[in-house]
Amino acid sequence: MLFPTIEFAVFFPIVFLCSWLLRPFPTRWKLFVLAASYVFYGWWEPKYTLLLAASTLLNQLVVRAIWATRTDQARRAVMVIGVVVNLGILGWFKYYGFFVDSVISALADIGIHISPPLVQVVLPVGISFFTFQAMSYVLDAYRGTVRPASLLDFAVYLSFFPHLVAGPIVRASEFLPQLRERPDPRRLDTARAFRLIAAGMFKKVVISSYLAANIVDPVFNAPELHSGPEHLFAIYGYAIQIYADFSGYTDIAIGCALLLGVAFPPNFDSPYRALSLQDFWRRWHMTLSRFLRDYLYISLGGNRRGKLLTYRNLMLTMVIGGLWHGAAWTFVVWGAIHGGVMAAERYLLDRREAAGLPAPADTPGRRAMRWFVTFHVVCLAWVFFRAPTFDVAWEMLTGLTNSGPSPLVTGLLLLTIGAMMLSQFVPERAVEQLQVNFSRWGLLPQAATLGGFFFLLDALGPTGVAPFIYFQF
């Protein structure tokens, strides 16, 4: 089920009303939310609810076994089995075709041609997100930071529909304690929830859809037919499109969860104002960044084993993060660009510290240069993220010098990209003040304003709504 659809517009008010009617009865509320979440997830393909249920049972058994096991060696063995099984399930659905195609291609390069029968594996929506959440539950239980929850509580945590198919990646330690609370519906932060939902809908339905239809898809689908300026603004447009699309989803998810009395961690913080790649990853998909940091980078050794291994760990973390996004070598290159530049940033910092040099003066000019370089490195990486093949990525980059007319680079396009970039630099206190002013209107005026805004979105948006980009991951 997609957020910006009639189906969800009917589904969510029913869930909202029943949720608050049942909230005084914890077990009934959990059973209702679990059922609603399975309806939401099964809207695409009901059979994949069986996969979600199997993941729930498997990981609950693993965590129970970890806590029931006496010795550290045995506990570690159970944890490893749980992680391997989770990765095995994810690998089968997400990487089977990629692995087989890579082997066939590698053998063909040395003159061995094979044509094995291929199994058609359909990627279930959201499998990467709920698998990562399940793994975090297992790993945190092994580390002793989370106690085993009841099967019902864990099932609600893993399947809770706002974050189920595209995040944020919420940890059990953040979600499970909220199931024991009794939130007061009169104290809901409706102003923040409505603001997030409205902003998320606008970014997805208007901004992302407009850029996809008017510059990104036409140029990436046929780069040889377009001029250099169209290539450039297709790359800029995709940077804005994927931000509007993904942050729009998580804004809606966080807002819907708030209306149900559940708080999620933030997932975006103006990423295109970043002054370095490290800063970018503190602002972009923040819940994935901390997952990769806490469970992969630190597990590899982090920065504790010397400089060279630190650079290696940064590179490996980002390459694996790239592969998590998709089963294609283009995603590996996307991750390698980020990992390589982050390692280079760390290397330059280490050199300056080793030489005893002071940090350069933080002047406006230097900040502007750092921002310019960071943004364009991110855009370069986005080319490989968006392009279906290396050939298309290469044509997008070499086509920056193409001559010819640029009918796709319109005034409205420039205004859209420019306004979205400027929005990254709006002070947070200004947004908070608008939210405070909105909160003083009361629930009914807020709801009426939101309803009018949705009618405006319907007028501005395209016919039909494409799935969110991160649904494919």
N, C-alpha and C positions, 0 to 999 in steps of 0.2 A: 504494500500500500504506500503510495506517495503522499507526502505532506500536502502539497498544493493541489489537491483534487477534491471533487465532490464527495467521494467515498470517505476521505479522512474528515471532511467538514461535517459529515454525519456521525462518523465513528467517535471522534474525540469528545463532542459534547455529551454523548451517552456515557462514555467512560468517565468523564469528569464528574457528572452527576452521581452515577452509581458509586464511584470511588469514594466520594465524600459521605454518601449515605452509609457506606459500609465501613468507613474508617474507624468508628468506635469498636468494631468487631474484627480484631487483627487477623484471625485465621480466614474469615470470610473475605476480608479485603484482599489478602494475599492470593487466595484462590481466584478471585475475580480478576485481579490484575494479571495473574498468570494466564488465565483463559483469554483475556483481551489481547495480551501480547502474542499468544499463539495464533489468534485470528489475524492480527496485523501481519505477522510474519508469513502465515500460510496463504495470504491473499494472492501472492504470486504463484506459488506451487505448494499445495498442502503437504505433499510427501516429504518436503525438506524439514517440516516440523519434527519428523522422526529423527533427523540428524541432530537437531537442537536438543531434543529429549535425550538422545543417546550421549551427547556431550555432557549434559547435566548429570546423568547417572554415573558416567565414567569418572568424571572429575570429583564428584562427591565421594565415590568409593576410594579414589586415590588419596584424597585428603584425610578421610577417616582412617585409612591404612597408615598414613604417615604418623598420625597422632597415636595410633594403637601400637606402633612399632617401638621397641625399647632401645635398640642400639642405633648410634649415629650412622653406622655403615648401612644398616638395613633401611633406615629412614631415607638415606640418600638414594639407595637403590630403587625404592618405591617412587621417589620424586622423579628420578631419571626415567623410569618406565612411563610415568604419567606424561612427562614432557615429550618423550619420543612418540608415544601414541597420538598425542595431540598434533604434533608436527607431521606424523605419518598421515593422519586424516586430512590435514590441510594440504600436504604435499600431493596426495592422490587427486583431490578435486582441483587443485590449483596448478600443479606443476607436472602432472603426468604427460600431457601433450607436449609441453616445452622440453621435457627431458628426452622423450622419444624423438622429437624432431631434431634436437641437438645431436643426439647419437647418430641418427641417419645422416645428417649433414657432415659430421666429422668423419664417418666411414666413407662417405662419397668423396671427400677430399683426398683420401688415400687410395681411391680406386675400388672400393668395396661398395656395391650398390645392393641395398636390401629394401624390401617393401613389406614390412610386417603388418599384420592386421591391427588396426588402431581401434581402441575402445573410445567411443564418444562420451566424454565426461563433461557434464554441465556444471558450471561453477555456481553453487548456491549463494544467494545474496547474503552479504554480511558475514560469511564464514570466517574471514580473517579477523574481524572485530570480536566476535564472541569467542573465537578460539584463543585470542590473546588475553581476553578477560579471564577465561577459564585457566589459562596457564599462570596468570598472575596470582590467582587464588591458590593454586598448587604451590607455587614458589614461595608465596608469603606464608603459607601454612608450614612449609618446610623450614623457613627461617624463623618461625615462631612469632611472627607479627600479626597473624590472623588465626583465630580459633575456628574449628569446624562449625559451620552453621547447620541448621536443620536442612533437610532436603528441600522443603518448601521455600525457605528463605533463599537458599542458593539458586533454586529454579527461578524465583522472581528476579534476583540479581542478574542472572545470566540472560534472561529473556525480556527484561523490562523494555517495552517497545520503543520509547524515545531514542535510546542509544543502541538498539539492537543491530541495525543494519549498516550504520556508518559512524558510530561513535557519538560522543567522546568515549575513549577507553577508560571506563570508571573502575577503580579498584574496589575489591571487596571491603577493605577497611574504610572506604569512604561511603559505601552504599549500605552495607549490612546494619551498622548502628542506627541508621535512619528508620529501619523497619521496626525498631523497638520504641520509636518516638510516637507521640500523639500530637501531630501538628494541629493548630487551630485554624480552621478555614477563614476566620475573620482577620487573621494576621498574615495572609498570603501576600507576597510581594508582587501583586498583580501588575503594578506599573512596570517593573523590570521584565516580567514575563511577557506582557503585551508588547513592550518595546522590542524585545528580542525576536518574538514571533513576527512582528511587522517588518523589522529590518531583514530578517532571514528570508521572508517571502519576497520582499522587494529585490534583494540581491539575486535570488534564484530565478524568479519568474520574469523580472524585467532586465536586470543587468546581464546576468549570465546567458539568458536566452538570446538577447539582442546581439551580444558580441559573438556568440557561437554562429548565429544565422547570417550575420552581415559581414564578418571578416575572418573568423578563425576557421570554420569548416570549409568555406570556399577556397581559401588559400592553401591550407594543409592538404585538402583533397586533390588539388591540382596545382602545385607550386609553379610548374613550368609555364602556366598561363598568366602569371601575375608579375607585377613590377616590383622593384626593390622597396619602395615605400609601403606597398601592400604587404610584402613579406615582413617588414619591420613592425608594422602595426598589428599584423596577425600574431606575431610573437608577443608584443605588449598586450594585445587583446586576450591572448590565452592566459597570460599571467593574471590578468584581472578576472577572466572568466572562471578559472579554477578556484581562485580565492573567493569570489562571490558565490560560486556553487557550493563549495565545501563549508566555508564559514557560515553560509546561509543555512545549510542543513543543521549544523551544530547549534546555531542560534535558535532555530525552531525547536530542536530537541531539548535544549536547556530550558527554554521558555515553557514548553509543554510539561516537562518534569516539574518545574516550579509550581505550575498550576495544580499538579497532583501532590504537592507537598514534599518533593524530593529535590535536593540540590546536587547539581553536577559540577565538576571542576571546569574552569574556562579552557577553551581550546585554541583561541586565536587572540593575539594582542598586537594589532597593526603590524603585521610581519614585513610589509614593504617600506617601513621606516628604519629597518635594521641597518646597522653600520658595519656588520661583519656576518660571515656565515654562521658563526656560533650564536650571535645575537638573533639571526633569522630563526634558528631552530629553538630558541627560547620563546619565540613568538608564533611560529607556525606549527599547527597540529601538536600542541603542547603536550597532550596526553600520550601521543605516540613517542614524542621526544624523550619524555621521562621514562617510558617503558623501555626504549632502546638503551637509555643511559643506565637504568637500575638493573636490568636483567641481562643485558648483552655487553655493553661497554665495560661496566664494572666487573662483570664475570670474566671478561677477557683479561682483566688486570688493570683497566683504567689507565691512570697515569702513575701507578705505583711501582712500575718495573723498569723505569728508565725512559729516556726520551724516544729512542727508536721504536720501542714497543708501544709507547703512547701514540705515535703517528700511525703505526700499524693498526692499533685498536680503533682509532678514529676512522681510518679507511674501511676496515672490515665492518664496523658498525653501520656505516652509511651504505656500503655496497649491499649488505644483507637487508638493510632498510629499503633500498631500491628494489631488490628482488621481492620483498614482501608486497610492494605495490603492484607488481604484475609479472607474469611469467614470460618475459621477453628480455633479450640482451639490451634493448634500449633503456629499460629501467635500471639495469646494472650500470650502464654508462651514466645515467642520471645520478645514481647514488655515488658513483666514483668521482664525478665532478664535485659534488658536495664534500665527500670525504677527503679528496685531494686538496681542495682549497682550505678546508678546516685544518688539515695537517700542516699546510703551508703557513697558515695564520699562527698556529702554535709554534712552528719552527722559528718564525721571525720573532715572536715574543720571547722564546727561549734564548735566541742569539742576543737580543738586546739585554736581557737580564744577565746573561753570562758575561757580557762586556761591561756591565755596571752602568749602562746608559739610562738616563731618566726617560720616562714616557714622553713622547712628543706633545707639544702644546695642543690642547683641544680647541682649536680655532674653528670658527664657522666654515672657513674655506676647507679645512682638513675634514671636517665632518661631512661637508657636501661631497667631497671627493670619495670618502669612504662609502657614503650612501650610493653614489653613482656606480662605483665598481661593484659593490655587493648586489645591487639590484640587477645589473646586467649579467653578472655571473649566474644569478638565479634564473634570469630569462634564458640564458644560453642552455642551462640544464633543462628548463621547461620544454625546449625544442625536442629533445630526446624523449621526454616524458609523453609528449603529445603525438609525436610522429609514429606511425605504425611500423616503419622500417627505417634502417639506417640510410637507405637511399633517399627517402623523403626528408629525413633530417638534414642530410647533406644538401639536397636541393633547396631547402628552406634557408640554409645558411649562405650558400653560394649565390642564391637568388637575391640576396640583399643588394647586389650591384646591378640587377636587371634594370634596363631602361624601359620607358613606355608610360602610358597614362595610368592613373591610379584612381579609377572611379569609386573604388570601395572606401577610400580614405575621405570620408565626408566630415562636414563640420560637426554633425551629431556624434559621430564616432570619436572624434578628437575630444569633444566635450565630455563624453561618457568616460573615456579612459582618464582624462585629466581630473575630472571630479572625483573619481574613485581613488586616484593616487593622492589627491589633496585630503581626502577623508582619512587617510592613514595618519595625518599629522594633526587632526583635531584633538585638542587636549581632553583627557578623560574627564576632567572636572566639568567641562562644558556639557558633555553627554550626561553626566550624573545630575547636573543642575536641571537639564531638560526633563530627566526622569523624575526628579523631585517635584517639579512643577506639574507634570502629568499625574503624579500620584495624588495630588490634592484635588483632582476633579471628582473622585469617587468612582465606584465600580461601574455604574450604569453609563455615565459619560465616557469612561474609558472603553467600555465594550462597544458603545455606539460609534466612537471614533475609529476603533479597530474594524468594525463592520464596514464603515464608509471607505476605509483604506483598502479593504479587500475588493470592494467594487471597483476602485480605481486600478488596482492591480489587474483585475480581470480585463479592464479596458486597455491597459498598456501592454499586457503580456500577450504571447502568441497563442494560437489555438492548440490546445494540448500542452502537456508539460513533459519534457524529456526526463528520464531518470537522472538522479544525481550522479555526478562523475564517479564518486567514491563507492557507488554501489558495486562497481566491477571489481573492487579490491577486497 
